């Protein structure tokens, strides 16, 4: 493959051209398994190529940490070669999380069911607006008390930190439930017609429904934000597996 701007040959399809400083790939789809990651490189709706990074999973806890870090590092290096605008990811959570931690790109979770096609199907849709303000500035409304103590505040912080969340409005606390489980659980509900969702916090018999205003423009795009938020809550240990 050659650079789209200067025509110089690229070592791998979709590589960033260091000769004329031009990006030739605008998105990477990374699908993780325990022993491999398959990376597909996209330019708008065109598939430029694919590469696979492999590893040998370790069972020992100490060596497993090193193996996972090194595996994610190799995947991250392949993505950095492209300098994409966005990374989409699916599959195993542990290598996915570690790779995201080593990168500074926009990173979105997509369905494990044919993730490359899923991304291609949505490439023509209008991009959601990114809200670039600190999470604390997204909190509003007349209710300031949150259930669940530190974990409740952490759940709100995870949601407020999402780039497609405009505002988080805590709701009143209903302490009249019959739940007997201890420990806070958090779940984002289905999107409404305007793309907004609600964050349900449950702690024992107490329930709090918090309104989440997103940049989604309809139910379908709101559902994508919802999936992303629930995945972030799961990764932070705030949802049941």
N, C-alpha and C positions, 0 to 999 in steps of 0.2 A: 504494500500500500504506500502511496505517496501523499505528502502533505497537500491539503486542499488549497493552500495559499501559495507556497513557493515551489511545490512540486518535488521537493527533496524526498528521497526514500526514507520510510520509517522502519525501525527495527521490528516493531510489532504493530498489527492493525490498531488504529485508534490512538497511537502514542501522541503525546504532546510534542510539537515540533520545536526543538530548542534553537533551530536556525532562525526562524522568523517569529518565534513566540506565539504560535497558533495552536489552539485546542482543536483536535480532530475527532473528539468523542465527547458528547455532552451528558451521558449517563452510563452507569455500570449497574448491572443486575447481578448480585452475588447470592448464590444458593449454597448454603452450608450443610454438610453432613459431618459425622464424627471424624471421618478420615479424609475428607476432601472438600474443596470449595470450587464451584464452577462459576466462572465470571464471564458474562456476556456484555459486549461493548456496543453501545448504541449511539447513533448520530441522528437525532430526530426520530424518524420511524424506520431507519435503516439499521440492520444488524451488521456490524463491521467485522466481528470475529468473536472467538471464544477461547478461553484458556482454563486449565484446571490446575489447582494447587493441591498437592496431596500431603498427608502426614500419617504417622503411625501413632494411634492413640495409646496413652500410657494408663496403667491402672493404679500405680502408686501415687498417693496424694501429692508428694513433693515434686516428683518428676512430671506429674500431670500439669501442674501449674506452669512449669517451664515450657513443656511441649505446646500447651495451648497458646502461651504468649508468642512463641516462635512461629507457630502456624499462622496466627493472626497477623504477625509482622510480615510474613511473606505475602499474604493476601493484601495487606495494606500497601505494600510496596508496588504490587501490580496495579492497584487502583491509582496510586500517586503518579505512575507513569502516564496516566491518561489526563489527570487534572480535570475530572468531570465536574459538572455543576451539581449533580445529584447522584447518590448511591441508593439503590433499592436492594433490600435484602430479605431472604426467606430461609427457613430451615432451622437447624440446631441453634439453640439460644446462646450457649456458652461461647463458641467461637464468634458468633455474630456480635455479642456484646463486647468481647475483647477487641475485635477489629474496629468497631465503632469508636471505642475508647482511644484507639491509636490514630484516628483520622480527624480531620477538621472540616469534613464535607457535610452538606445536608444528607441525612441518612433516614430513609423511610422503610418501614416494614411492609411487605406485601404478602398476599396469600401464597401458601405453599403449593397451591394447585396451579401448575403451569405459570410461574411468576413472570417469566419473560413475556409471554403472550399477554398477561394481565397488564404489564407496564406498557407494551406496545398499544394495547387497546385504549389506554387512557392518555397517551402522549398528546393527542390532539385536543384534549380538554383544556379549558382555561386554567392557568396556574393559580393556585390559591395564594392570596396575599399573606405575606409574612409579617407578623407583629413583632417588631424589634424593640421591645421595652422590657425592663426587669420584671420578673414574675410578681414581685411584691406590689408593683404599680398596677397590676391587673385585678387586684382584689377590690371589691366594692360592695355596695348594698348596706342595708341597715342592721344586719346581723353580723356580729364580729366573733361570736363564740363558735368554736369547732369541737366536735366530739372526737374522742380517741387520743387526746393529748398530743404527744410528739408525733405519733404515727399519723394522726389526722392532719396535722400541719404538713407532714411530709407528703401525704397524698395530694393535698391542695397544691403544694409546691411543684410536684411532678406534672400535674395538669396545667398549672399556670405557666410552667416553663416551656410548654409546647409552642412552636412557632406559629401555629394556626389558631391559637386561642387568644381572643381579644380581651375577655373579661371573665372573672369568676365571681359569682354572687352567692355567698353563703346563705342558706335558708334556715328557717326555724328548726329546732330540735324536737322530735317527737319521742318522748320517753315512755310511751304507753304500749310498746310492743310486747311480744311474748317470747322473743328470742332468748336462748339460754347460752349461746356460744360466747366465749370471751375472746378478746382481741379484735382489733379493727379490721374490717374488710372494706374494700373500695371497688366500685363498679360503675362504669359509664354506660348509660342507657342508650337506646336507639335514638337516632337523630330525628328531629321534627322536619317539617316541610321546608324550613328556612336553614337547615343544616346545623342547628344548635342542639346541644345534648345536655344531660344532667348527670352529675356525679353523686352517686348514693354512697354515703358512709354509714356503716353499721357497726355498733359496738355494744354487744350484749343485747339488751332490749331497746336501746336508743338508735334512732335512725335520723339522718340529716340529708335532705335533698338540696344539692347546690346547683344553681343554673350556670351553664358554661356557654358563653357566646363565642362562636367561632367565625372564621373567615370563609367557611363553606357557603356556597350559594344555593344549595338544594339538599334534599335528603340523601342522594347518592354520594355527593362529595362529603356530606356530614358523616356518613357511615365510614368513609375512609379515615376521617379524623378520629372517630370513635374507636375503630380498630387499633389505631396507632396509640391512643391514650390507654386503652386497656392493656395493650402489650407493654407499655412503659410501666404501668402499675404492677403487672405480673413480674417484670424484670426487677422491680424494686421490692419484691416480696410482700406486696400489699393486696394480693389476690390469692385465692386458693388455686392450686395447680389443677 
